[in-house]
Amino acid sequence: MSETRKVDLAWLLLVLLSVAGAGLGGRADAGLGVAVMVAVVMAVKLRLVCDHFLELRSAHQRIRLAVYAFAYGMPLLVVLTSAFGDTLARLTGALIP
């Protein structure tokens, strides 16, 4: 498969995942299950962008690891914030005088 075809398919998948994410995020019952599904969609989209549009496979290893840490760290933070949002708000609110 040609590189142009791979990029076109990655773009199409990103559009489909964006529509799916909007459908998930627009639901009224935004519980932990929805947060996990949104985080999975987010991780897949970030990985597609990293691999096909940022060309991280050919980047220096430190740059690649930093961007991948961000790409997988952000969805994890979404889930943790959804699961422990009240506790985090209490803890961070105590830091503000």
Stockholm file with secondary structure:
# STOCKHOLM 1.0

chainA/1-97         MSETRKVDLAWLLLVLLSVAGAGLGGRADAGLGVAVMVAVVMAVKLRLVCDHFLELRSAHQRIRLAVYAFAYGMPLLVVLTSAFGDTLARLTGALIP
#=GR chainA/1-97 SS CCHHHHHHHHHHHHHHHHHHHHHHHTCSCCCHHHHHHHHHHHHHHHHHIIIIISCGGGSCHHHHHHHHHHHHHHHHHHHHHHHHHHHHHHHHHTTCC
#=GC SS_cons        CCHHHHHHHHHHHHHHHHHHHHHHHTCSCCCHHHHHHHHHHHHHHHHHIIIIISCGGGSCHHHHHHHHHHHHHHHHHHHHHHHHHHHHHHHHHTTCC
//
